[in-house]
Amino acid sequence: MEKTTNESYALITGASKGFGKLLALELAHRKINVLLVALPNEDILSVAAKCRELGVKAETYEANLTNRNDLLKMTNWVNQNFNINILINNAGKGGTQTFHKSDLNYIENLIQINVVATSIITHQLLPNLLKQKQSYILNVSSMASFSPIGYKTVYSSTKRYIQHFSRALCHELKGTSVFVSVVLPGPMKTNSEITGRIEKQGLLGKIGLITPERAARVSIRRMFKRKPYILVGRRNYINKFLLSLVPAKIRMHLMTKAAHREIDV
Ligand SMILES: NC(=O)c1ccc[n+]([C@@H]2O[C@H](COP(=O)([O-])OP(=O)(O)OC[C@H]3O[C@@H](n4cnc5c(N)ncnc54)[C@H](OP(=O)(O)O)[C@@H]3O)[C@@H](O)[C@H]2O)c1
């Protein structure tokens, strides 16, 4: 089937709010057309309108990315209609819970959106990205991927997967037109639930705190500079360095203690 346009687009998942919305606006500021994907809601339409006001084309697709059929319909729609030269796998969920008390749906959802959706979307869109002269994939991991963290047991593990997946794929794609970056943001107050969690963490939450606006600007700038590994903010570099000096056992203990403060057990 003929594509409806020869222009290139950036696809951003989870673009209706938070970090994903700011990444989409940052790309629109740089005059890059955007395809915005999120759960069905009205916010995504207003983000698209804001992008258009910045002078770019913006299309939306509403899908629950934890549903395999919805996900594959979305990637088929993209491949049939658009040239993609930027893919940002941002849609994701966080969470702090006692593992054995967690609902099964919570565990499954987190793995589906953070791990499975990122992997399948990348797999399905790679042929499209490889056809373009120069393409970029930016995956969103987290500073929480640097250590196992109790109570964030599932979350920190899924973000570790994203870190390894991105670095490995970057190596696998050497010599092709596709470059893969992974960004590891520290805490960002993107919505009231996350803000509440960060404030309960105490010092560890405050040390690496960055604004999502700054994180979006830095991420896009470094993605275009072909940086495979993106940390945001000097404090997060220091944070990572200091954590690397602490023995793994103590690091895990400190981070688990901070996570424990977030929940009422
Ligand atoms: N905030 C932080 O402190 C922080 C730190 C490190 C990394 N991160 C990562 O940054 C990314 C964005 O986080 P955020 O803080 O901006 O979160 P957020 O405000 O909750 O935004 C998450 C986005 O993902 C979308 N989404 C969630 N589940 C989905 C599903 N099943 N199908 C389709 N879309 C779905 C949401 O769509 P709806 O609006 O339709 O729900 C929303 O657009 C995540 O990967 C997160 O893990 C965040």
The ligand as a Tripos MOL2 file, in Angstrom:
@<TRIPOS>MOLECULE
LIG
   48    52     1     0     0
SMALL
NO_CHARGES

@<TRIPOS>ATOM
      1 N1          8.4790   10.5740   36.7150 N.am      1 LIG1
      2 C1          9.6060   10.0260   37.1300 C.2       1 LIG1
      3 O1         10.0660   10.2890   38.2480 O.2       1 LIG1
      4 C2         10.3570    9.0850   36.2290 C.ar      1 LIG1
      5 C3         11.6990    8.7800   36.5460 C.ar      1 LIG1
      6 C4         12.3910    7.9030   35.7230 C.ar      1 LIG1
      7 C5         11.7880    7.3570   34.6090 C.ar      1 LIG1
      8 N2         10.4830    7.6630   34.3330 N.ar      1 LIG1
      9 C6          9.8740    7.0430   33.1250 C.3       1 LIG1
     10 O2          9.4280    8.0600   32.2420 O.3       1 LIG1
     11 C7          8.3120    7.5800   31.4810 C.3       1 LIG1
     12 C8          7.1680    8.5750   31.5680 C.3       1 LIG1
     13 O3          6.8070    8.6990   32.9370 O.3       1 LIG1
     14 P1          5.9030    9.9020   33.4670 P.3       1 LIG1
     15 O4          6.4170   10.2460   34.8070 O.co2     1 LIG1
     16 O5          5.7670   10.9600   32.4490 O.co2     1 LIG1
     17 O6          4.5240    9.1100   33.6500 O.3       1 LIG1
     18 P2          3.0080    9.5510   33.3490 P.3       1 LIG1
     19 O7          2.8230   11.0040   33.6010 O.co2     1 LIG1
     20 O8          2.1690    8.5600   34.0880 O.co2     1 LIG1
     21 O9          2.8720    9.2710   31.7760 O.3       1 LIG1
     22 C9          2.8700    7.9640   31.2880 C.3       1 LIG1
     23 C10         2.4090    7.9740   29.8460 C.3       1 LIG1
     24 O10         2.3510    6.6110   29.3890 O.3       1 LIG1
     25 C11         1.0630    6.3500   28.8870 C.3       1 LIG1
     26 N3          0.6420    4.9890   29.1570 N.ar      1 LIG1
     27 C12         0.6390    4.3520   30.3730 C.ar      1 LIG1
     28 N4          0.1320    3.1160   30.2380 N.ar      1 LIG1
     29 C13        -0.1790    2.9750   28.9170 C.ar      1 LIG1
     30 C14        -0.7380    1.9270   28.1470 C.ar      1 LIG1
     31 N5         -1.1000    0.7640   28.6970 N.pl3     1 LIG1
     32 N6         -0.9250    2.1220   26.8220 N.ar      1 LIG1
     33 C15        -0.5850    3.2980   26.2540 C.ar      1 LIG1
     34 N7         -0.0460    4.3270   26.9160 N.ar      1 LIG1
     35 C16         0.1570    4.1700   28.2350 C.ar      1 LIG1
     36 C17         0.1420    7.3160   29.6110 C.3       1 LIG1
     37 O11        -1.0460    7.4850   28.8310 O.3       1 LIG1
     38 P3         -2.4230    8.0350   29.5660 P.3       1 LIG1
     39 O12        -2.2170    9.4910   29.7590 O.co2     1 LIG1
     40 O13        -3.4410    7.7590   28.5620 O.co2     1 LIG1
     41 O14        -2.5370    7.2730   30.8440 O.co2     1 LIG1
     42 C18         1.0150    8.5600   29.6670 C.3       1 LIG1
     43 O15         0.9440    9.2470   28.4380 O.3       1 LIG1
     44 C19         7.9790    6.2030   32.0440 C.3       1 LIG1
     45 O16         8.5800    5.2000   31.2450 O.3       1 LIG1
     46 C20         8.6180    6.2260   33.4280 C.3       1 LIG1
     47 O17         8.9310    4.9540   33.9180 O.3       1 LIG1
     48 C21         9.7700    8.5190   35.1050 C.ar      1 LIG1
@<TRIPOS>BOND
     1     1     2 1
     2     2     3 2
     3     2     4 1
     4     4     5 ar
     5     4    48 ar
     6     5     6 ar
     7     6     7 ar
     8     7     8 ar
     9     8     9 1
    10     8    48 ar
    11     9    10 1
    12     9    46 1
    13    10    11 1
    14    11    12 1
    15    11    44 1
    16    12    13 1
    17    13    14 1
    18    14    15 2
    19    14    16 1
    20    14    17 1
    21    17    18 1
    22    18    19 2
    23    18    20 1
    24    18    21 1
    25    21    22 1
    26    22    23 1
    27    23    24 1
    28    23    42 1
    29    24    25 1
    30    25    26 1
    31    25    36 1
    32    26    27 ar
    33    26    35 ar
    34    27    28 ar
    35    28    29 ar
    36    29    30 ar
    37    29    35 ar
    38    30    31 1
    39    30    32 ar
    40    32    33 ar
    41    33    34 ar
    42    34    35 ar
    43    36    37 1
    44    36    42 1
    45    37    38 1
    46    38    39 2
    47    38    40 1
    48    38    41 1
    49    42    43 1
    50    44    45 1
    51    44    46 1
    52    46    47 1
@<TRIPOS>SUBSTRUCTURE
     1 LIG1         1 GROUP 0 **** ****
